[in-house]
Amino acid sequence: MEHIAHKITDYADIYQEIAEEISPETAIAIHRLFSGQQIMFPKKLYNRECIYRAIRQNYNGQNVRKLSKIFEYSERQIRRILAENKL
């Protein structure tokens, strides 16, 4: 379909949000790739290995509570991750 929108408010719901936050071109690309499909985005942007690595790199011996808030893991999970890596 030819691009017929003249302003961002011409886009339907979610595409309007994407056009406003990112760009109209991105909204069009997402429509082209996924129209008609139901997609769900994971809550976490990064994979487990990346998060665990960041936890290990940012651990200073006393900041388990701070790390739990940053990475949205419980303090117990943070301690387990650190224990698995002997930190």
Kinemage of the C-alpha trace (Angstrom):
@kinemage 1
@onewidth
@group {chain A} dominant
@subgroup {mainchain}
@vectorlist {calphas} color= white
{ca met a 1} P 0.000 0.000 0.000
{ca glu a 2} L 1.190 3.467 -0.832
{ca his a 3} L 2.064 5.775 2.074
{ca ile a 4} L -0.999 8.040 2.351
{ca ala a 5} L -0.645 9.620 5.818
{ca his a 6} L -0.083 13.360 5.814
{ca lys a 7} L 0.236 13.745 9.576
{ca ile a 8} L 0.959 11.491 12.547
{ca thr a 9} L -2.666 11.543 13.687
{ca asp a 10} L -3.567 9.754 10.431
{ca tyr a 11} L -2.002 6.529 11.803
{ca ala a 12} L -4.025 3.981 13.788
{ca asp a 13} L -3.445 3.611 17.554
{ca ile a 14} L -0.152 1.797 18.091
{ca tyr a 15} L 1.322 3.003 14.801
{ca gln a 16} L 0.616 6.576 15.854
{ca glu a 17} L 2.525 5.992 19.094
{ca ile a 18} L 5.448 4.509 17.190
{ca ala a 19} L 5.433 7.370 14.689
{ca glu a 20} L 5.440 9.930 17.508
{ca glu a 21} L 8.111 8.251 19.636
{ca ile a 22} L 10.419 6.981 16.903
{ca ser a 23} L 9.438 7.963 13.372
{ca pro a 24} L 6.721 7.479 10.763
{ca glu a 25} L 9.179 5.376 8.742
{ca thr a 26} L 9.574 2.972 11.666
{ca ala a 27} L 5.795 2.712 12.063
{ca ile a 28} L 5.495 1.836 8.383
{ca ala a 29} L 8.305 -0.741 8.616
{ca ile a 30} L 6.724 -2.414 11.652
{ca his a 31} L 3.369 -2.482 9.887
{ca arg a 32} L 4.970 -4.066 6.837
{ca leu a 33} L 6.746 -6.711 8.926
{ca phe a 34} L 4.090 -7.588 11.479
{ca ser a 35} L 0.644 -6.438 10.319
{ca gly a 36} L -2.057 -8.925 11.228
{ca gln a 37} L 0.121 -10.664 13.833
{ca gln a 38} L -0.081 -10.448 17.582
{ca ile a 39} L 3.336 -9.841 19.018
{ca met a 40} L 4.459 -9.511 22.596
{ca phe a 41} L 7.680 -7.859 23.653
{ca pro a 42} L 9.569 -9.311 26.618
{ca lys a 43} L 9.729 -7.121 29.707
{ca lys a 44} L 13.498 -7.310 29.745
{ca leu a 45} L 15.409 -5.843 26.824
{ca tyr a 46} L 18.634 -7.784 27.426
{ca asn a 47} L 19.237 -11.514 27.656
{ca arg a 48} L 20.137 -13.232 30.905
{ca glu a 49} L 23.857 -13.491 30.176
{ca cys a 50} L 24.107 -9.759 29.545
{ca ile a 51} L 22.227 -8.920 32.750
{ca tyr a 52} L 24.314 -11.343 34.830
{ca arg a 53} L 27.500 -9.868 33.387
{ca ala a 54} L 26.339 -6.334 34.250
{ca ile a 55} L 25.452 -7.424 37.789
{ca arg a 56} L 28.905 -8.933 38.265
{ca gln a 57} L 30.634 -5.880 36.795
{ca asn a 58} L 28.678 -3.435 38.959
{ca tyr a 59} L 28.879 -5.347 42.232
{ca asn a 60} L 31.070 -3.572 44.790
{ca gly a 61} L 30.613 -5.905 47.745
{ca gln a 62} L 27.889 -3.833 49.389
{ca asn a 63} L 25.295 -2.877 46.761
{ca val a 64} L 22.991 -5.901 46.434
{ca arg a 65} L 19.883 -3.811 47.204
{ca lys a 66} L 20.817 -1.177 44.606
{ca leu a 67} L 21.495 -3.849 41.963
{ca ser a 68} L 18.170 -5.521 42.687
{ca lys a 69} L 16.361 -2.265 41.953
{ca ile a 70} L 18.382 -1.466 38.845
{ca phe a 71} L 17.973 -4.905 37.269
{ca glu a 72} L 14.497 -5.684 38.682
{ca tyr a 73} L 15.628 -8.875 40.393
{ca ser a 74} L 15.108 -9.746 44.047
{ca glu a 75} L 18.029 -9.365 46.432
{ca arg a 76} L 18.007 -13.149 46.792
{ca gln a 77} L 18.356 -13.573 43.017
{ca ile a 78} L 21.244 -11.089 42.938
{ca arg a 79} L 23.031 -12.989 45.724
{ca arg a 80} L 22.468 -16.286 43.875
{ca ile a 81} L 23.883 -14.846 40.648
{ca leu a 82} L 26.919 -13.530 42.499
{ca ala a 83} L 27.383 -16.824 44.401
{ca glu a 84} L 27.293 -18.798 41.144
{ca asn a 85} L 30.179 -16.669 39.988
{ca lys a 86} L 31.958 -16.723 43.359
{ca leu a 87} L 31.771 -12.967 43.935
